[in-house]
Amino acid sequence: MKNKGIIIAIVVMIVIIMGWWLASPLFISKTVNEQLPIVADSSESINSNQESEIKIELQGSFVDADSFHKTSGTAKVVVIDGKKYLSLENFQTTNGPDLYIYLSKDLEAKEFVNLGELKGNIGNQNYEILESVDINSYNKAIIWCKAFSVLFGSAELN
């Protein structure tokens, strides 16, 4: 009987922890407010009048995945001094566990480039795109929950 009580207590603890991990993002938001990165040595930028060259290659507006997973804002592929970034502006998405930002060829995340864990579910944020990524091969920016393989929102990049 004593062992049965210990096992039940362990199972209850696991259920509580998993429940918190799954449900807490619905009640807790994280706001980020990053500026576009300036690619320059800080000592050079103080003594120089040169400004970084910024070019927008692609952009699109986020749309909701469904009536529960909502996403809005703009995704832009920005080139600053030769380095590429995916910039999310005026961004907001339903929070969830294990959210990532992908460049993808489809909405099912079958062919994608993982740009990293979402920094926050609200606000402006930037993700570096590696030089090896052919940006023209990926026409979507998607917010993806890895834990449940669920789309939260997408932006068609044109």
C-alpha positions in Angstrom: 0.0 0.0 0.0 2.8 2.4 0.8 4.4 1.9 -2.6 1.1 2.5 -4.3 0.8 5.9 -2.5 4.3 6.9 -3.6 3.5 5.9 -7.2 0.3 7.9 -7.2 2.1 10.9 -5.7 4.8 10.8 -8.4 2.1 10.5 -11.2 0.2 13.4 -9.7 3.4 15.5 -9.6 4.2 14.7 -13.2 0.7 15.6 -14.3 0.8 18.9 -12.5 4.2 19.8 -14.0 3.1 18.8 -17.5 -0.1 20.7 -17.0 1.8 23.8 -16.0 4.2 23.5 -18.9 1.3 23.2 -21.4 -1.1 25.7 -19.9 1.1 28.5 -18.5 2.0 30.0 -21.9 -1.6 30.7 -22.4 -1.6 33.1 -19.4 2.0 34.4 -19.6 3.2 36.6 -22.4 6.8 37.6 -23.2 7.4 40.9 -24.9 10.5 41.6 -27.0 11.5 44.9 -28.5 14.7 44.5 -30.6 16.0 47.0 -33.1 17.4 45.9 -36.4 21.0 44.9 -35.8 23.7 47.2 -37.2 26.6 45.2 -38.5 29.6 47.3 -37.5 32.4 47.4 -34.9 31.2 49.7 -32.1 34.4 51.7 -32.1 34.1 52.3 -35.9 30.4 53.4 -35.6 31.3 56.0 -33.0 34.0 57.6 -35.1 32.4 57.1 -38.5 29.5 58.7 -40.4 28.9 55.6 -42.4 25.5 54.0 -41.9 24.7 50.4 -42.6 23.0 49.7 -45.9 19.6 48.2 -45.3 17.6 46.4 -48.0 14.3 44.6 -47.7 14.4 41.5 -50.0 11.1 39.8 -49.1 8.1 40.6 -46.8 4.7 39.4 -45.9 1.9 39.7 -43.3 1.2 37.0 -40.7 -2.2 35.2 -40.8 -3.8 33.0 -38.2 -3.4 29.2 -38.4 -6.9 28.7 -37.1 -9.4 30.3 -34.6 -7.3 29.3 -31.6 -3.7 29.9 -32.9 -3.6 33.5 -33.9 -0.7 35.4 -35.3 -0.3 39.0 -36.7 2.4 41.3 -37.7 4.9 41.6 -40.5 7.9 39.3 -41.5 10.7 40.9 -43.5 13.9 39.4 -44.9 16.3 42.2 -44.4 19.9 42.5 -45.7 22.2 44.7 -43.6 25.7 45.0 -44.8 25.5 41.6 -46.6 24.0 39.7 -43.6 20.4 38.5 -43.8 17.9 38.6 -41.0 14.2 37.7 -40.6 12.7 40.6 -38.9 9.3 40.3 -37.1 7.6 43.7 -36.7 4.5 44.5 -34.7 4.4 40.8 -34.1 2.0 39.0 -31.8 1.0 35.4 -31.5 -0.9 33.1 -29.2 1.7 31.9 -26.8 2.4 28.2 -26.5 5.0 25.7 -25.4 8.1 25.1 -27.5 7.5 27.8 -30.2 10.0 28.2 -33.0 10.4 30.5 -36.1 11.0 28.6 -39.4 11.5 29.6 -43.0 9.5 27.0 -44.8 8.5 25.7 -48.2 5.1 24.6 -46.8 2.7 25.0 -43.9 3.4 21.5 -42.5 7.0 22.2 -41.7 8.2 19.3 -43.9 11.0 21.4 -45.6 12.2 24.2 -43.4 15.1 26.1 -41.9 14.9 26.5 -38.1 15.9 30.1 -37.2 15.5 29.4 -33.5 13.2 29.4 -30.6 10.7 32.3 -30.6 12.2 35.1 -28.4 8.8 36.3 -27.3 5.1 36.1 -28.4 4.8 39.9 -28.6 7.0 42.5 -30.1 9.8 43.2 -32.6 12.5 40.6 -33.0 15.2 39.5 -35.4 16.7 36.2 -36.4 19.9 35.8 -38.4 19.6 33.7 -41.6 22.8 31.8 -42.3 24.6 32.6 -45.5 24.2 29.0 -46.7 20.3 29.4 -46.8 18.9 30.1 -50.3 16.2 32.5 -49.2 14.4 32.2 -52.6 13.7 28.5 -51.8 11.6 29.3 -48.7 8.6 31.4 -49.3 7.0 31.3 -45.8 7.8 32.4 -42.3 6.0 30.1 -39.9 5.5 30.0 -36.1 5.7 26.3 -35.2 5.1 24.4 -32.0 7.7 21.6 -32.0 6.2 19.7 -29.1 2.9 19.2 -30.8 3.8 19.8 -34.5 1.2 22.6 -34.7 1.2 25.7 -36.9 0.4 28.9 -35.0 0.7 31.4 -37.9 2.4 32.0 -41.2 3.5 34.8 -43.5 3.8 34.4 -47.3 7.1 36.1 -48.2 7.0 38.0 -51.6 
